[in-house]
Amino acid sequence: MKHGRLRFLTGALAPALVLHVVFVLSPYGQAFYLSLTDWTGVAGEAHFVGAGNYARLGGDSLFLDAVRNNAVMLVCVPLVTIALGLFLASMLHLGGRSGRSGIRGAGAYQIVYFFPQLLSLVVVAVLWQFVYNPTNGLLNGALRAIGLGGLARSWLGDPQLALPAVMAVLVWSSVGFYMVLFSAAIDGIPKELFEAALLDGAGGWATFRKVTLPLVRDTVQVAFVYLGIAALDGFAVVQVMTVGPGGPDGATEVIGLSLYRNAFTYGKFGYASAMGVALFFATLTLAVLALRSGRKERLELA
Amino acid sequence: MNPSPLVQPYPNRRTVLCAAVAAGATLPLLSACVTGGKDDTPAAAAGAKSAANPLGVKEDAALEVVIFKGGYGDDYAKKAEGLYTQKYPKATVDHKGIQKVGEALQPRFVANTPPDVVDNTGAGRLDLATLVGAKQLSNLTDLLEAPSFDDPAVKVKDTLLPGVVEDGTFDGAPLVLNFTYTAWGIWYSKPLFASKGWTYPKTWDEMLALCATIKAAGIAPWTYQGKYPEYINDPLLSMAAKTGGTDLLKAVDNLQPNAWKSDAFKAAAEAFAELAGKGYIMAGSEALSHTESQAAWCQGKAAFIPCGSWLEAEQKDVAPKGFDMVMGAVPPRTGSDKLGAAAVQAASSESFIVPAKAKNAAGGMEYLRILFSKQSARSFAESAGTLPAVAGATDGLTLSSGLGSTRDAVTAAGKDAFTFRFRTWYAPLAKAVDDATGELVNKRATPAEWADRIQKAADALAKDSSVKKYTR
């Protein structure tokens, strides 16, 4: 009986496992091997060059720009997105007058905030490129319309503003999804806890800090990992939207873009694979660190 | 394994080890890919050579043609295929008109089963220098030395415009044949200039004076495709090349020390720094894409825009009726330039290649011999509105204003048509030059800093032993 079950399980799992190995794990394995070669991407042969590609990364000023920009994004994008997402989610649930219910029309807001998630990132980037257009873009137009023309800028053309402009797009496009995620987490908190807090005289901020936040901590942690991975990427938005792309002068370069350019424009697939492997370890480290940091203090409900 | 009641969201030692073992187990699978690296060249189809069949095409061998289907469409290529099957009725021609040439063909080059002739063009093309370095291209000497399709007394190479053979030559071997001929210059609307009484400047000083007049008239003198700074590079590099002549071109392309710090580059960089410094470039240009800036120019918001000769075709649906754009050569800055005042940057593009491992390489070359005949080049010029690389292909045709001005500019330049090769040879250097020029025309880099940073990139490239070097 037990034996037959094992066979059935093996039979059911094997096809998926084989597909996973062939289409997911084997490309990873190949990338690791190719990062040690000088493969050009157009020939059937590649020469082994050892760690040469990795040594080169340290002296590639554009790659270092990319690492710096990704690091900035890694700090800013998850923090701002999670803060905004939490704020919006708690407003929808507890922002009402009584402090016990959400503000009016919470459901409609929830749907509207979720809209950007339905658009492909490329479409989002194209739209925002129009918004940022210095001469007839929506942003500068709005600033001029309300008499703040002095604040109008060449958002994507200015090295100081280009990266924040890109990050704003990333935040805008993801905040709706995290708001819905946090909403679901807050829904899972027993109503009695909020009522108890209210009876004890806790205000909105205290309730949020002492009740809501500790109880959605796990969700926030997962959100941080997802957003961190998204911030380490950023390729699509940068490639579509920015000057250069990746500019002006490397101001919005990201690792993914450097990788893409080296592989598909310069024909250095070996070197690009080395970048990919480096990015892989950075992402892995981030995920492990983020998920380990909070695992000991898990709160139990009920 | 004991089933664990807790779902662990983080990888532990065990899962990491499992993944490592699984990755190890897949290694044998990889032998089918690059890691296998078997070099099994199939025997190429060949027939007997004769006066009518100078390349020795096997008349029943199938031919596979891959064409970049971009702004020029692919009808011109199909026409040439029609001529091919007329000559070789037993051959079947497989035509593929696609956009992402690189994506489609990269795996086929890796697997040693490339098509017989490829138009390697468009944003997703394969890097030519990489293909050359990987020995993936056939030597086209036989084709260039063969009698031309129209006139057996004239060789194919003698039917081409100046520089076309050189553009496709790597280390002395002709490996690429470009079908179109592009000239770069500064564009303006003829009727606009006529109505305002402006004339195209003959010197850079006149340009600056005219810019002051234009600015006073409430129009921005210049705009450029700021999102892609290479567009504003072209007039800058052209100006330097006109001053420094062939020596400068060679010094730059051969990565000679201090080539970018020569007086000619210094003067050209200063000229464009001055253009920006005096506010002659439309505000906001630095963040506009090519479509946005070119549209602004067509709407009369700016008077000049730098571009290659494809501009007219690209603006076909945007330019108002009677806009009649024309291209002028970059005005010389000094009176002692080594090249004439009419010199223009001109180069062939739309790169046709015959892969080295093509099954029917002779057929691929024969196809090119037909495509580069006057008949097909002429019909291409008519439908695409672009100069083909074949000399005299547009003779007797009535050309639009932009195409006519391009042809006149190329004719006026004559032997003074010049081109830089580093863009094809060393793509990373091109990127460094683009970035530096973007900074220069936005007043974030001085001409000296501009020269310094490009020279640094060129020196680093010269020292990099992993990059194949070319000389001209």
Interface residues (C-beta under 8 A of the other chain):
Chain A: V21 V22 L25 S26 Y28 G29 Q30 F32 Y33 L34 T37 D38 W39 T40 G41 V42 A43 G44 E45 A46 V49 G52 L62 Q129 Y132 N133 P134 T135 S154 W155 L156 G157 P159 V222 V243 G244 P245 G247 P248 D249 G250 R261 F264 T265 Y266 G267 A287 V288 L291 R292 R295
Chain B: P9 Y10 P11 A19 A22 A23 A25 T26 L27 L29 L30 C33 V34 T35 G36 G37 K38 D39 G102 Q106 F109 V110 A111 N112 G124 L126 D127 A129 T130 L131 G133 A134 K135 Q136 G226 K227 Y228 P229 A283 G284 E286 A287 L288 S289 E292 A296 A427 P428 K431 D434 D435 A436 G438 E439 N442 R444 S466
